Amino acid sequence: MLSELPQTYSLQDVLAFREKGAFDEAYTIFCEIIHNESRWSKVGEVYILWAELELLANYNARKALELLDKAQEMGYSLTALYYAKRAQALWITGERQMALQCYERSVAADSCLSYLSDYAKALSCMNDKRAMRVWQQVLDRDPKSFLAHAYIGWEAAKSGAKEKGLLMSKRAEEFASSATDFFELGHLYHESEKFQSAINKYLEAKKLGYIDQGLLYAAIADCYLSLGDESQAHKYAELAMSSKPENYYVKDVWQKYQSCDGSC
């Protein structure tokens, strides 16, 4: 996806860390490159990568949108990636209809499974009736897709088809093998407001070595806040802040905890 970017040894390091899920390391190296090599300041694709890292490492949607505007000003060739990152940033800022349009443009430019799955997730979270059809496309192309089974199960349950929902959810758990898979399951339960189930899956992701622990702890704290368990929320909010204090989601959860003030 990013192979079209101008390559140096340092940029390859950035991409290698990114692929491993070590987003903080990738971001640190990238910032050093930008600081030391001014030639990249004229390359639109580099601003797209920068925006992606802002989202992955810092959850900073506003900064990501500014960088994507810069990429548009410079010109770029990575159309699908540009719209995918703009969609993610807009989703975080709450501009979800605009985000959905960007996801659509991303898939129109490149219908690979990654972009198609992101689009399908957005449709599911918006309770859009097209979600099931798009997830079925993902499943047809990858019959062992963990995400497709998980979200089709969710869609089926929402529509009242409980048996199908349960069957697909069980299959999803059979296909879940990585820390990222269990984090995604946690996120799905989180979105479904099944907070204890979400916590269980997040903790499973932790056991399997999920790298971005600041984000993981913040998500767990967020669930405990929703459950009204202030003690556990405090524990995980503090862990999140000690791991990743500059991350916007971490800061948001910390502020939610502080504003709770015993009323959770």
C-alpha positions in Angstrom: 0.0 0.0 0.0 2.8 2.4 1.0 5.4 0.8 -1.3 4.9 3.7 -3.8 6.4 6.2 -1.3 9.9 7.5 -1.9 12.1 5.0 -0.1 15.2 5.5 2.0 16.6 3.2 4.7 15.0 5.4 7.4 11.5 5.4 5.7 11.8 1.6 5.5 12.4 1.5 9.2 9.3 3.6 9.7 7.2 1.2 7.6 8.7 -1.8 9.3 7.8 -0.5 12.8 4.3 0.5 11.5 3.7 -3.1 10.2 4.6 -4.6 13.6 2.2 -2.2 15.3 5.0 -0.3 17.0 3.4 3.0 16.1 5.2 5.2 18.7 8.6 4.0 17.4 7.5 4.6 13.8 6.3 8.1 14.6 9.5 9.0 16.4 11.7 7.9 13.5 9.5 9.6 11.0 9.6 12.9 12.9 13.4 12.7 12.9 13.4 12.2 9.1 11.1 15.1 8.6 13.3 17.3 10.9 16.6 16.3 9.2 15.6 15.9 5.6 13.8 18.9 4.2 13.3 17.3 0.8 10.3 15.4 2.0 8.4 18.6 2.7 7.5 18.8 -0.9 6.2 15.2 -1.3 2.4 14.8 -0.9 2.6 11.1 -0.2 4.8 11.7 2.8 2.1 13.9 4.4 -0.4 11.1 4.0 2.0 8.8 5.9 2.5 11.5 8.5 -1.3 11.8 8.9 -1.6 8.1 9.3 1.0 8.0 12.0 -0.7 10.9 13.8 -3.8 8.8 14.0 -2.1 5.6 15.0 0.4 7.0 17.5 -1.5 10.1 18.8 -5.1 9.7 17.8 -4.7 13.4 16.7 -7.4 13.7 14.1 -7.2 17.5 13.8 -3.5 17.3 13.0 -4.1 14.5 10.6 -6.6 16.5 8.7 -4.2 19.5 8.4 -1.5 17.1 7.0 -4.0 15.6 4.5 -4.9 19.1 3.4 -1.2 19.7 2.9 -1.0 16.5 0.8 -3.8 17.7 -1.3 -2.0 21.0 -1.8 1.2 19.2 -2.9 -0.5 16.6 -5.0 -0.4 12.8 -4.4 -0.8 9.5 -6.2 -2.1 7.4 -3.3 -5.8 8.2 -3.8 -7.3 5.3 -1.9 -5.0 5.7 1.1 -5.6 9.5 1.2 -9.4 9.0 1.4 -9.0 6.1 3.9 -7.0 8.3 6.3 -9.3 11.3 5.8 -12.2 9.1 6.6 -10.6 7.8 9.8 -9.8 11.4 10.9 -13.3 12.6 10.2 -14.8 9.7 12.0 -12.8 10.6 15.1 -14.0 14.3 14.9 -17.6 13.1 14.7 -18.2 14.1 11.1 -19.4 10.6 10.2 -21.4 11.2 7.1 -18.4 12.9 5.5 -16.2 10.1 6.8 -18.5 7.6 5.1 -18.3 9.4 1.8 -14.5 9.3 2.1 -14.6 5.5 2.8 -16.7 5.1 -0.3 -14.1 7.1 -2.4 -11.3 5.0 -0.9 -13.0 1.7 -2.0 -13.8 3.2 -5.4 -10.1 3.9 -5.9 -9.0 0.5 -4.6 -11.3 -2.3 -3.4 -8.7 -4.2 -1.5 -9.9 -6.1 1.5 -8.4 -3.6 4.0 -10.3 -0.6 2.5 -13.4 -2.7 2.0 -13.3 -3.9 5.6 -12.9 -0.3 6.9 -15.8 0.8 4.9 -17.9 -2.1 6.1 -17.0 -1.3 9.8 -18.1 2.3 9.3 -21.4 1.1 7.8 -22.0 -1.2 10.7 -21.3 1.5 13.3 -23.7 3.8 11.4 -26.4 1.1 11.4 -26.4 1.4 7.6 -28.4 -1.4 5.8 -25.6 -1.7 3.3 -23.2 -3.1 5.9 -24.3 -6.8 5.6 -23.9 -6.7 1.8 -20.4 -5.2 2.1 -19.3 -7.6 4.8 -20.6 -10.5 2.6 -18.3 -9.2 -0.1 -15.4 -9.4 2.3 -16.3 -12.9 3.4 -16.7 -14.1 -0.2 -13.2 -12.9 -0.9 -11.7 -14.2 2.4 -13.8 -17.1 3.8 -11.6 -17.1 7.0 -11.9 -13.4 7.6 -12.2 -12.9 11.4 -13.6 -9.4 10.9 -16.3 -10.5 8.5 -17.5 -13.2 10.8 -17.5 -10.9 13.8 -19.4 -8.1 12.2 -21.8 -10.3 10.3 -22.6 -11.9 13.6 -23.2 -8.4 15.1 -25.4 -7.4 12.1 -27.4 -10.6 12.4 -28.0 -10.0 16.1 -29.1 -6.4 15.5 -31.6 -7.6 12.9 -33.1 -10.2 15.3 -31.4 -13.2 13.8 -29.9 -14.3 17.1 -29.0 -17.9 16.1 -27.0 -16.7 13.0 -25.5 -14.0 15.2 -24.3 -16.5 17.8 -23.0 -18.9 15.1 -21.0 -16.2 13.3 -19.7 -14.8 16.6 -18.4 -18.3 17.6 -16.8 -18.7 14.2 -15.1 -15.3 14.6 -13.6 -16.3 17.9 -12.3 -19.5 16.3 -10.5 -17.4 13.7 -9.2 -14.9 16.2 -5.6 -15.6 16.9 -3.6 -12.4 17.3 -3.6 -9.7 19.9 -5.1 -7.3 17.2 -8.0 -9.7 16.6 -8.9 -9.8 20.3 -8.5 -6.0 20.4 -11.0 -5.8 17.5 -13.4 -8.1 19.3 -13.1 -5.9 22.4 -13.9 -2.9 20.2 -16.9 -4.6 18.7 -18.3 -5.4 22.1 -17.5 -1.9 23.2 -19.5 -0.5 20.3 -22.3 -2.9 21.2 -22.2 -1.5 24.8 -21.4 -5.0 26.2 -18.7 -3.5 28.4 -17.7 -6.4 30.5 -17.3 -8.6 27.4 -15.3 -5.8 25.8 -13.0 -5.7 28.9 -12.5 -9.5 28.8 -11.4 -9.3 25.1 -9.2 -6.3 25.7 -7.4 -8.2 28.6 -7.0 -11.2 26.3 -5.3 -8.8 23.8 -3.0 -7.7 26.5 -2.1 -11.3 27.4 -1.2 -11.9 23.8 1.1 -8.8 23.8 -0.9 -6.0 22.2 1.7 -3.4 21.5 -0.2 -0.1 21.9 -0.8 -0.5 25.7 -1.8 3.1 26.2 -4.7 2.8 23.8 -5.6 -0.6 25.3 -5.6 0.7 28.9 -7.7 3.7 27.8 -10.3 1.5 26.2 -10.5 -0.6 29.3 -10.9 2.5 31.5 -13.6 3.8 29.2 -15.5 0.5 29.6 -15.2 0.6 33.4 -16.5 4.2 33.4 -19.5 3.0 31.5 -20.0 0.3 34.0 -19.8 2.8 36.9 -16.7 1.1 38.4 -14.7 4.2 39.3 -11.9 2.3 41.1 -11.0 0.1 38.1 -11.5 3.1 35.7 -9.0 5.0 37.8 -6.5 2.2 37.7 -6.6 1.8 33.9 -6.8 5.5 33.2 -3.6 6.0 35.2 -1.9 3.2 33.4 -3.0 4.7 30.1 -1.7 8.2 31.1 1.7 6.7 32.2 2.0 4.8 28.9 0.8 7.4 26.4 0.0 10.8 28.0 0.0 12.7 24.7 -2.5 10.5 22.9 -5.8 12.3 22.4 -8.0 9.3 23.2 -6.0 8.7 26.4 -6.4 12.3 27.4 -10.2 12.2 26.6 -10.7 9.1 28.8 -8.7 10.7 31.6 -10.8 13.8 31.4 -14.0 11.7 31.4 -12.7 10.0 34.6 -11.8 13.3 36.3 -15.2 14.8 35.4 -16.9 11.7 36.8 -16.1 12.9 40.4 -17.7 10.0 42.2 -20.9 10.1 40.2 -20.1 7.2 37.9 
